[in-house]
């Protein structure tokens, strides 16, 4: 493990950047954290709101076990300590998008404790610590563009379950933060605890940044709220670190404050300082009993965990797949799932990996299709690869067949039969064609025999052409050599 | 002939079953009596149609030869802290004036499912905060009782379930729901010469009950005698998946298992409860209670709750802390009162709405609660109070090693005059001194009439039991009730 050498070069010194991320990830669940209301994205305003979410008088929260389960599974996926006993606290503040006047969260006793995950930056591995994961309610949404003088409130999101995943301040460069967020997103999607759709707000990060001269104590940090893409997180860090360095070098001091990121300019601006910070008056939520998890529940969570990206990648490289391809194939859970289905047919791992990363990815890119929507199934791909392996199809025939598969969704065997695309190794037929080609091209034959060996390719081309591309190239080569000599 | 309105829950139920009178006759009798008792201000809303519909259903079922439901033919009063579908629910506040829930609280639904009908929504201290019913936005309830030489001064019916206690004592309803956070069922019951039980925390669902202090709030019945309380509680209690603190237990058939024999029971007398300045009459009442339980076969032992003197301060930290958060939802955004001054922004709307919507006592408790939870004070107040609460629970655990039940006076005095303590919140809070410890520990506790003081005003005795042992509490209540022979009733002046 190597330390990052990323530095901001200021006027007077080099500065190290210290970064911590608090990631809010919406838990994948049909229902909200404490009410039975639906969590569907994009529904008409205020159609996914229960009496509890609207904080009607006398309404009470009841924990949704599925949300707890997903958070526990997430904790297990980053090797974190799972707290058998945790508790919900109320975070009190007034805002129009917060119907209860408090958010139910977990300050004092979070569900998940210390964990970590490994990221790779510039070819070297680094472990990033995760301090805790707690579950909490999301707030609703204010709409300021619906009325000239009033703001409207949409409570669809009110009460939706979030995991807050708090990292240690272990990152030292925008690239490390980007890699951490990407890796975390990948793990969440593997586990199935969050869909990771950052553009829909299912995952967003509060970015804590401070700078210091290497070896110094930690500097004062700022927190940039609700940054919703990996690229923006990296931009926000770059901008914020630069701003802090410039400020410090010009004799200023950093104010601990909350800042907002502007995606249009890539800059951050002050939202509120510590002095204006709310006193949230956290205290244990008296409507809820402490959450106690038994061994059977934990065992069920553990047993339901899928193979995670790191393990899958190791399995692929062990099977002979190159490190780069293994990385590409495991980054997104859908790709890995598709590829695993292909491997399960007994396909040769290296060939399958090469084919998927070149042919399939190329086709999907061209058509702008995601792998789950691909018209070619893993079973069909396996069939195609088998036809190449047993010599039925040449490389070029395989490409033709694949094109047809993409368009029609037909099985490769059927396409080969229907269109007669089968490669032939019938030596008699090939020899007859070779004889014909030689007869038609006496000049070239003479030149070749006179020592111009470069013309061999010409005869291969003519033969293949005459065979409609269906001759086995290896057999053609062999027979031609014999006939021409 | 006995008036129908003089009958209790059991007598009305049995009479309707036997065909001695119809449920509609019963409902009509009470409806008339409610309508004639405006001077008591016990009801915020009257719902004669609700009571009549339930009565007609009971009469129809009987005529059809069906088995009648446990409370068929019994009209009751509903404390206006329970949300009732289609019927205004205010918590006696301006904030919720005109608020009509689209849902029914679990407890009220259970009562309707048991065949009961509703005569109306009963007045209370605003958001259940108070011991005299004087904090209601809709004016205070007046106790039907009058002191012999009180110069006809209007008396407090107790609080916060003062509408419930007054209505039962005045025979406006045979029973009513109450809620008890620090004594809000037991103290008004004591003040008005009726019975009331706060069951173990978690017995009755809090779903649909306007919250005051969630870790303490518990619904329970109020009625004229112990048996009626048992019948009512059976209908009100039970597990509710919508309340995470609800106890997942079957409801015992308390009323069938009632027994006034206390043979083999040990009853603890708390030495710490001999508070300074307790009136002689309260002392005497307590002694009578001790004699009665002995007479019923119990052995009386002295026990100690060493931390009990910290109970009241701890309660007045914890309850306001929870209240300050629970009442944050009344912000003028979604329902209830909204005061939006010209040009006001969101903050100004909050301030104006809450200033206008909450009464002084509610504001006082929100401010205390906000203070004790704030940064820098949290540990000194809230954490400390929570520790005291744990110690008090431990004290009770230790007491149960030595006894099965505890016997105390319910309140340190008989009913006081309206206005007598309203200017002195601390004096008012002291009313809860005997009831608060069992609330902090979540224990079942009931008040039963123990007699009258020299002014002819009712006094109550409190029985506290082990967690879930409502049966023992009710049995002891019955033993006292039988020996006290309490038949006094307020003379009708209204």
Boltz contact constraints between the chains, C-beta under 6 A:
constraints:
  - contact:
      token1: [A, 54]
      token2: [B, 334]
      max_distance: 6.0
  - contact:
      token1: [A, 55]
      token2: [B, 329]
      max_distance: 6.0
  - contact:
      token1: [A, 57]
      token2: [B, 210]
      max_distance: 6.0
  - contact:
      token1: [A, 58]
      token2: [B, 83]
      max_distance: 6.0
  - contact:
      token1: [A, 58]
      token2: [B, 208]
      max_distance: 6.0
  - contact:
      token1: [A, 58]
      token2: [B, 209]
      max_distance: 6.0
  - contact:
      token1: [A, 58]
      token2: [B, 210]
      max_distance: 6.0
  - contact:
      token1: [A, 60]
      token2: [B, 207]
      max_distance: 6.0
  - contact:
      token1: [A, 60]
      token2: [B, 243]
      max_distance: 6.0
  - contact:
      token1: [A, 62]
      token2: [B, 244]
      max_distance: 6.0
  - contact:
      token1: [A, 90]
      token2: [B, 325]
      max_distance: 6.0
  - contact:
      token1: [A, 92]
      token2: [B, 325]
      max_distance: 6.0
  - contact:
      token1: [A, 94]
      token2: [B, 350]
      max_distance: 6.0
  - contact:
      token1: [A, 96]
      token2: [B, 333]
      max_distance: 6.0
  - contact:
      token1: [A, 96]
      token2: [B, 346]
      max_distance: 6.0
  - contact:
      token1: [A, 100]
      token2: [B, 329]
      max_distance: 6.0
  - contact:
      token1: [A, 101]
      token2: [B, 328]
      max_distance: 6.0
  - contact:
      token1: [A, 101]
      token2: [B, 329]
      max_distance: 6.0
  - contact:
      token1: [A, 102]
      token2: [B, 325]
      max_distance: 6.0
  - contact:
      token1: [A, 102]
      token2: [B, 328]
      max_distance: 6.0
  - contact:
      token1: [A, 279]
      token2: [B, 374]
      max_distance: 6.0
  - contact:
      token1: [A, 279]
      token2: [B, 375]
      max_distance: 6.0
  - contact:
      token1: [A, 281]
      token2: [B, 373]
      max_distance: 6.0
  - contact:
      token1: [A, 281]
      token2: [B, 374]
      max_distance: 6.0
  - contact:
      token1: [A, 283]
      token2: [B, 373]
      max_distance: 6.0
  - contact:
      token1: [A, 286]
      token2: [B, 214]
      max_distance: 6.0
  - contact:
      token1: [A, 286]
      token2: [B, 215]
      max_distance: 6.0
  - contact:
      token1: [A, 286]
      token2: [B, 322]
      max_distance: 6.0
  - contact:
      token1: [A, 287]
      token2: [B, 214]
      max_distance: 6.0
  - contact:
      token1: [A, 288]
      token2: [B, 244]
      max_distance: 6.0
  - contact:
      token1: [A, 289]
      token2: [B, 244]
      max_distance: 6.0
